[in-house]
Amino acid sequence: MKFLSIGDIMMDVSVVIKSEIEFSGDTQAKITSQGGGAAANVAVWLAEANQDVFLNTRVGNDQPGEYLLRELAIRGVKNSQRQIKGESTGVVVVLVDKNGERTMFPDSGANSGLSLKDLPDLNQFDVTYFSGYALINPKSRKNALEILKSLKMPSVIDPGTVGALKNIPLTEIKNWLGHAAVLILNSEEAKYISNKTEILDSLMDLKKIVPTVVIKLGDKGAIAIDKEIIEVEIKPADPIDTTGAGDAFAAGFISSWFKTYNLKDAINQGSNLARKCISSVGAWPPK
């Protein structure tokens, strides 16, 4: 099976703090840089799970872009090699607090120009993962929607964070989701898009739009529906950094789901990769 991941790749600048922030003053931090971006994260974790994956994205004609392309090659992720002259590579500053929770400040850079002309021959792929950030970004939304509508294979969508989705009408978001075979999102996103207060109500509402819905419940596991509702608990873990955990979960889930169509097995596989992701700083597996 061959997977296509479409969307953003970023240079993550992680700022890890172990204390409260001293606003207007200095706060000691550990700062590192590594690859990120939802679509790239999913592609890298799919490769980590020994899957055949191609990443369709864009970087700038700059040193961060060259670095990211080298990293993808090292990690076995085939990609579109789209290095755009005159544009900068996307960058996101990730603030990681003392509990391992992260807050992100993204600048999408060259990702904003993604369009149909960037796509490879789609006939060679079986499943597409589509990052919602390409749809959320007003600079890429029109082109991203054209790409999404052009896909003839099963598509997996992660809609993106509530903070970003709040600027878009719910009817438009639901129209996007109508193109998905699988929807993977967290509980906050599920409640927001469905306009429900209870997870089960959210699950049933989203099922009206997408055949298979998976709602991540953090350290409690996940609940999902296809032909029936399945809830899977996981062993809690102490996170070092939660950046990319949802993307790792998505990669693990889809690598199992499209082979076995067993929700429990797919959730467990997703949870295994997510647990591995939160055990180190950054969204990509440690080398």
ChimeraX attribute file (.defattr): number of C-alpha atoms within 10 A of each C-alpha:
attribute: neighborCount
match mode: 1-to-1
recipient: residues
	/A:1	12
	/A:2	13
	/A:3	22
	/A:4	25
	/A:5	27
	/A:6	28
	/A:7	24
	/A:8	28
	/A:9	30
	/A:10	30
	/A:11	23
	/A:12	23
	/A:13	20
	/A:14	25
	/A:15	19
	/A:16	22
	/A:17	18
	/A:18	14
	/A:19	12
	/A:20	10
	/A:21	13
	/A:22	9
	/A:23	7
	/A:24	6
	/A:25	6
	/A:26	8
	/A:27	12
	/A:28	13
	/A:29	16
	/A:30	10
	/A:31	15
	/A:32	13
	/A:33	17
	/A:34	17
	/A:35	25
	/A:36	25
	/A:37	27
	/A:38	29
	/A:39	27
	/A:40	30
	/A:41	29
	/A:42	32
	/A:43	35
	/A:44	31
	/A:45	28
	/A:46	28
	/A:47	21
	/A:48	19
	/A:49	16
	/A:50	11
	/A:51	19
	/A:52	18
	/A:53	24
	/A:54	24
	/A:55	28
	/A:56	24
	/A:57	27
	/A:58	31
	/A:59	32
	/A:60	20
	/A:61	17
	/A:62	15
	/A:63	12
	/A:64	20
	/A:65	26
	/A:66	15
	/A:67	14
	/A:68	20
	/A:69	23
	/A:70	12
	/A:71	15
	/A:72	19
	/A:73	11
	/A:74	11
	/A:75	17
	/A:76	18
	/A:77	22
	/A:78	19
	/A:79	20
	/A:80	15
	/A:81	16
	/A:82	17
	/A:83	19
	/A:84	17
	/A:85	11
	/A:86	9
	/A:87	17
	/A:88	21
	/A:89	24
	/A:90	24
	/A:91	22
	/A:92	22
	/A:93	19
	/A:94	22
	/A:95	20
	/A:96	25
	/A:97	19
	/A:98	14
	/A:99	14
	/A:100	18
	/A:101	15
	/A:102	18
	/A:103	14
	/A:104	14
	/A:105	12
	/A:106	15
	/A:107	16
	/A:108	24
	/A:109	19
	/A:110	26
	/A:111	27
	/A:112	24
	/A:113	19
	/A:114	24
	/A:115	19
	/A:116	13
	/A:117	8
	/A:118	16
	/A:119	15
	/A:120	15
	/A:121	7
	/A:122	14
	/A:123	9
	/A:124	11
	/A:125	18
	/A:126	15
	/A:127	23
	/A:128	26
	/A:129	26
	/A:130	26
	/A:131	24
	/A:132	26
	/A:133	25
	/A:134	28
	/A:135	24
	/A:136	20
	/A:137	16
	/A:138	14
	/A:139	15
	/A:140	19
	/A:141	19
	/A:142	14
	/A:143	19
	/A:144	27
	/A:145	16
	/A:146	12
	/A:147	18
	/A:148	20
	/A:149	13
	/A:150	12
	/A:151	15
	/A:152	14
	/A:153	14
	/A:154	16
	/A:155	20
	/A:156	25
	/A:157	25
	/A:158	24
	/A:159	26
	/A:160	19
	/A:161	16
	/A:162	15
	/A:163	8
	/A:164	13
	/A:165	20
	/A:166	12
	/A:167	10
	/A:168	12
	/A:169	10
	/A:170	15
	/A:171	10
	/A:172	9
	/A:173	16
	/A:174	16
	/A:175	11
	/A:176	18
	/A:177	22
	/A:178	17
	/A:179	21
	/A:180	26
	/A:181	18
	/A:182	23
	/A:183	26
	/A:184	25
	/A:185	22
	/A:186	21
	/A:187	20
	/A:188	15
	/A:189	21
	/A:190	28
	/A:191	22
	/A:192	16
	/A:193	20
	/A:194	18
	/A:195	13
	/A:196	14
	/A:197	13
	/A:198	12
	/A:199	18
	/A:200	17
	/A:201	15
	/A:202	21
	/A:203	23
	/A:204	15
	/A:205	18
	/A:206	23
	/A:207	18
	/A:208	11
	/A:209	18
	/A:210	20
	/A:211	15
	/A:212	21
	/A:213	28
	/A:214	28
	/A:215	25
	/A:216	25
	/A:217	18
	/A:218	17
	/A:219	16
	/A:220	13
	/A:221	18
	/A:222	23
	/A:223	23
	/A:224	24
	/A:225	21
	/A:226	16
	/A:227	9
	/A:228	8
	/A:229	14
	/A:230	15
	/A:231	16
	/A:232	17
	/A:233	16
	/A:234	16
	/A:235	10
	/A:236	11
	/A:237	11
	/A:238	12
	/A:239	20
	/A:240	19
	/A:241	24
	/A:242	23
	/A:243	30
	/A:244	25
	/A:245	26
	/A:246	27
	/A:247	30
	/A:248	32
	/A:249	28
	/A:250	33
	/A:251	32
	/A:252	27
	/A:253	26
	/A:254	25
	/A:255	25
	/A:256	20
	/A:257	19
	/A:258	14
	/A:259	10
	/A:260	11
	/A:261	12
	/A:262	14
	/A:263	24
	/A:264	19
	/A:265	16
	/A:266	23
	/A:267	29
	/A:268	20
	/A:269	22
	/A:270	27
	/A:271	29
	/A:272	17
	/A:273	24
	/A:274	26
	/A:275	22
	/A:276	17
	/A:277	27
	/A:278	24
	/A:279	17
	/A:280	16
	/A:281	24
	/A:282	26
	/A:283	29
	/A:284	27
	/A:285	20
	/A:286	10
	/A:287	5
